[in-house]
Amino acid sequence: MNVRPESCKRENPVETCVVAHRKVLEAKDCYCCCCRQFQDTSESSEYQIPHESG
């Protein structure tokens, strides 16, 4: 994977990363280091794509 942690932190802040993590499924453009962090911790986190919390 072409990951650029250097630009990732600057261009993609945590805020954008959270949104990107959900969009990464459709758009693998924002597959940055920050996104990777969320993916790793989102396994059991609220950042995981919410289907229907009911």
N, CA, C and O atoms as a GROMACS GRO file, in nm:
protein
  216
    1MET      N    1   0.084  -0.121   0.000
    1MET     CA    2   0.000   0.000   0.000
    1MET      C    3   0.087   0.125   0.000
    1MET      O    4   0.188   0.132   0.070
    2ASN      N    5   0.047   0.222  -0.078
    2ASN     CA    6   0.122   0.346  -0.082
    2ASN      C    7   0.076   0.438   0.030
    2ASN      O    8  -0.014   0.520   0.011
    3VAL      N    9   0.139   0.425   0.145
    3VAL     CA   10   0.099   0.507   0.259
    3VAL      C   11   0.200   0.618   0.282
    3VAL      O   12   0.320   0.595   0.280
    4ARG      N   13   0.150   0.739   0.303
    4ARG     CA   14   0.240   0.853   0.327
    4ARG      C   15   0.211   0.914   0.463
    4ARG      O   16   0.136   1.012   0.472
    5PRO      N   17   0.268   0.859   0.568
    5PRO     CA   18   0.244   0.909   0.704
    5PRO      C   19   0.288   1.053   0.719
    5PRO      O   20   0.236   1.127   0.803
    6GLU      N   21   0.384   1.094   0.638
    6GLU     CA   22   0.435   1.231   0.649
    6GLU      C   23   0.328   1.332   0.610
    6GLU      O   24   0.305   1.429   0.682
    7SER      N   25   0.263   1.309   0.498
    7SER     CA   26   0.161   1.403   0.452
    7SER      C   27   0.026   1.371   0.516
    7SER      O   28  -0.063   1.455   0.524
    8CYS      N   29   0.015   1.249   0.562
    8CYS     CA   30  -0.111   1.206   0.620
    8CYS      C   31  -0.146   1.291   0.740
    8CYS      O   32  -0.259   1.338   0.752
    9LYS      N   33  -0.051   1.311   0.827
    9LYS     CA   34  -0.080   1.387   0.949
    9LYS      C   35  -0.112   1.532   0.916
    9LYS      O   36  -0.192   1.596   0.985
   10ARG      N   37  -0.051   1.583   0.812
   10ARG     CA   38  -0.072   1.725   0.779
   10ARG      C   39  -0.197   1.744   0.694
   10ARG      O   40  -0.279   1.832   0.722
   11GLU      N   41  -0.212   1.662   0.593
   11GLU     CA   42  -0.326   1.681   0.501
   11GLU      C   43  -0.454   1.622   0.560
   11GLU      O   44  -0.563   1.678   0.544
   12ASN      N   45  -0.440   1.509   0.628
   12ASN     CA   46  -0.559   1.444   0.683
   12ASN      C   47  -0.556   1.443   0.835
   12ASN      O   48  -0.495   1.355   0.896
   13PRO      N   49  -0.621   1.540   0.896
   13PRO     CA   50  -0.628   1.547   1.042
   13PRO      C   51  -0.716   1.437   1.097
   13PRO      O   52  -0.781   1.364   1.022
   14VAL      N   53  -0.719   1.425   1.228
   14VAL     CA   54  -0.800   1.320   1.291
   14VAL      C   55  -0.945   1.333   1.251
   14VAL      O   56  -1.012   1.234   1.223
   15GLU      N   57  -0.995   1.457   1.248
   15GLU     CA   58  -1.134   1.480   1.212
   15GLU      C   59  -1.166   1.419   1.075
   15GLU      O   60  -1.263   1.345   1.059
   16THR      N   61  -1.081   1.452   0.977
   16THR     CA   62  -1.105   1.401   0.842
   16THR      C   63  -1.086   1.251   0.838
   16THR      O   64  -1.150   1.180   0.761
   17CYS      N   65  -0.996   1.203   0.922
   17CYS     CA   66  -0.966   1.059   0.924
   17CYS      C   67  -1.090   0.980   0.963
   17CYS      O   68  -1.120   0.876   0.904
   18VAL      N   69  -1.159   1.029   1.063
   18VAL     CA   70  -1.279   0.959   1.109
   18VAL      C   71  -1.378   0.946   0.994
   18VAL      O   72  -1.435   0.839   0.972
   19VAL      N   73  -1.397   1.054   0.921
   19VAL     CA   74  -1.489   1.053   0.807
   19VAL      C   75  -1.431   0.966   0.696
   19VAL      O   76  -1.503   0.892   0.630
   20ALA      N   77  -1.302   0.977   0.678
   20ALA     CA   78  -1.236   0.901   0.571
   20ALA      C   79  -1.245   0.752   0.600
   20ALA      O   80  -1.261   0.671   0.509
   21HIS      N   81  -1.234   0.717   0.726
   21HIS     CA   82  -1.239   0.575   0.762
   21HIS      C   83  -1.369   0.514   0.712
   21HIS      O   84  -1.370   0.399   0.667
   22ARG      N   85  -1.477   0.589   0.719
   22ARG     CA   86  -1.605   0.537   0.673
   22ARG      C   87  -1.612   0.543   0.521
   22ARG      O   88  -1.678   0.460   0.457
   23LYS      N   89  -1.544   0.640   0.464
   23LYS     CA   90  -1.547   0.655   0.317
   23LYS      C   91  -1.441   0.567   0.251
   23LYS      O   92  -1.446   0.542   0.130
   24VAL      N   93  -1.346   0.522   0.331
   24VAL     CA   94  -1.237   0.441   0.276
   24VAL      C   95  -1.290   0.318   0.207
   24VAL      O   96  -1.229   0.267   0.112
   25LEU      N   97  -1.404   0.269   0.254
   25LEU     CA   98  -1.463   0.150   0.190
   25LEU      C   99  -1.497   0.179   0.046
   25LEU      O  100  -1.474   0.097  -0.043
   26GLU      N  101  -1.554   0.298   0.023
   26GLU     CA  102  -1.593   0.333  -0.113
   26GLU      C  103  -1.478   0.403  -0.185
   26GLU      O  104  -1.455   0.381  -0.304
   27ALA      N  105  -1.408   0.487  -0.112
   27ALA     CA  106  -1.296   0.560  -0.172
   27ALA      C  107  -1.168   0.526  -0.098
   27ALA      O  108  -1.144   0.576   0.012
   28LYS      N  109  -1.087   0.442  -0.158
   28LYS     CA  110  -0.962   0.403  -0.091
   28LYS      C  111  -0.855   0.510  -0.109
   28LYS      O  112  -0.736   0.481  -0.100
   29ASP      N  113  -0.898   0.633  -0.133
   29ASP     CA  114  -0.802   0.742  -0.153
   29ASP      C  115  -0.744   0.788  -0.021
   29ASP      O  116  -0.628   0.827  -0.013
   30CYS      N  117  -0.828   0.782   0.083
   30CYS     CA  118  -0.782   0.834   0.212
   30CYS      C  119  -0.732   0.722   0.301
   30CYS      O  120  -0.755   0.724   0.422
   31TYR      N  121  -0.664   0.626   0.243
   31TYR     CA  122  -0.612   0.516   0.325
   31TYR      C  123  -0.476   0.556   0.380
   31TYR      O  124  -0.372   0.503   0.340
   32CYS      N  125  -0.479   0.650   0.474
   32CYS     CA  126  -0.354   0.704   0.530
   32CYS      C  127  -0.318   0.634   0.660
   32CYS      O  128  -0.386   0.541   0.704
   33CYS      N  129  -0.209   0.681   0.718
   33CYS     CA  130  -0.165   0.623   0.844
   33CYS      C  131  -0.271   0.648   0.950
   33CYS      O  132  -0.302   0.559   1.030
   34CYS      N  133  -0.327   0.768   0.951
   34CYS     CA  134  -0.430   0.800   1.050
   34CYS      C  135  -0.549   0.709   1.030
   34CYS      O  136  -0.607   0.659   1.127
   35CYS      N  137  -0.586   0.687   0.906
   35CYS     CA  138  -0.699   0.599   0.877
   35CYS      C  139  -0.668   0.458   0.923
   35CYS      O  140  -0.756   0.386   0.971
   36ARG      N  141  -0.544   0.418   0.908
   36ARG     CA  142  -0.504   0.284   0.950
   36ARG      C  143  -0.519   0.269   1.101
   36ARG      O  144  -0.558   0.164   1.151
   37GLN      N  145  -0.488   0.379   1.172
   37GLN     CA  146  -0.501   0.376   1.317
   37GLN      C  147  -0.645   0.349   1.356
   37GLN      O  148  -0.673   0.266   1.443
   38PHE      N  149  -0.737   0.419   1.291
   38PHE     CA  150  -0.878   0.404   1.323
   38PHE      C  151  -0.924   0.262   1.287
   38PHE      O  152  -1.001   0.199   1.360
   39GLN      N  153  -0.877   0.215   1.175
   39GLN     CA  154  -0.919   0.082   1.132
   39GLN      C  155  -0.876  -0.022   1.235
   39GLN      O  156  -0.946  -0.120   1.259
   40ASP      N  157  -0.760   0.001   1.294
   40ASP     CA  158  -0.707  -0.095   1.389
   40ASP      C  159  -0.784  -0.087   1.521
   40ASP      O  160  -0.811  -0.190   1.584
   41THR      N  161  -0.818   0.034   1.562
   41THR     CA  162  -0.887   0.053   1.690
   41THR      C  163  -1.038   0.053   1.671
   41THR      O  164  -1.113   0.040   1.768
   42SER      N  165  -1.082   0.068   1.550
   42SER     CA  166  -1.226   0.075   1.524
   42SER      C  167  -1.288  -0.064   1.524
   42SER      O  168  -1.410  -0.079   1.510
   43GLU      N  169  -1.204  -0.166   1.540
   43GLU     CA  170  -1.259  -0.302   1.540
   43GLU      C  171  -1.367  -0.312   1.648
   43GLU      O  172  -1.472  -0.373   1.627
   44SER      N  173  -1.339  -0.251   1.763
   44SER     CA  174  -1.437  -0.251   1.871
   44SER      C  175  -1.457  -0.107   1.918
   44SER      O  176  -1.459  -0.080   2.038
   45SER      N  177  -1.471  -0.018   1.824
   45SER     CA  178  -1.486   0.122   1.858
   45SER      C  179  -1.614   0.178   1.798
   45SER      O  180  -1.682   0.111   1.720
   46GLU      N  181  -1.647   0.299   1.835
   46GLU     CA  182  -1.769   0.361   1.781
   46GLU      C  183  -1.742   0.414   1.641
   46GLU      O  184  -1.835   0.456   1.571
   47TYR      N  185  -1.615   0.412   1.599
   47TYR     CA  186  -1.582   0.464   1.466
   47TYR      C  187  -1.621   0.365   1.357
   47TYR      O  188  -1.626   0.399   1.239
   48GLN      N  189  -1.648   0.242   1.398
   48GLN     CA  190  -1.686   0.142   1.298
   48GLN      C  191  -1.817   0.184   1.232
   48GLN      O  192  -1.905   0.241   1.296
   49ILE      N  193  -1.829   0.158   1.106
   49ILE     CA  194  -1.948   0.198   1.031
   49ILE      C  195  -2.074   0.150   1.101
   49ILE      O  196  -2.104   0.030   1.105
   50PRO      N  197  -2.148   0.244   1.157
   50PRO     CA  198  -2.272   0.210   1.228
   50PRO      C  199  -2.382   0.166   1.132
   50PRO      O  200  -2.421   0.242   1.043
   51HIS      N  201  -2.430   0.045   1.150
   51HIS     CA  202  -2.536  -0.004   1.062
   51HIS      C  203  -2.671   0.041   1.114
   51HIS      O  204  -2.739   0.123   1.052
   52GLU      N  205  -2.711  -0.013   1.229
   52GLU     CA  206  -2.838   0.030   1.287
   52GLU      C  207  -2.836   0.002   1.437
   52GLU      O  208  -2.874  -0.107   1.481
   53SER      N  209  -2.791   0.100   1.514
   53SER     CA  210  -2.783   0.081   1.659
   53SER      C  211  -2.924   0.078   1.716
   53SER      O  212  -2.982   0.184   1.742
   54GLY      N  213  -2.979  -0.037   1.736
   54GLY     CA  214  -3.113  -0.046   1.785
   54GLY      C  215  -3.117  -0.157   1.882
   54GLY      O  216  -3.222  -0.186   1.939
   0.00000   0.00000   0.00000
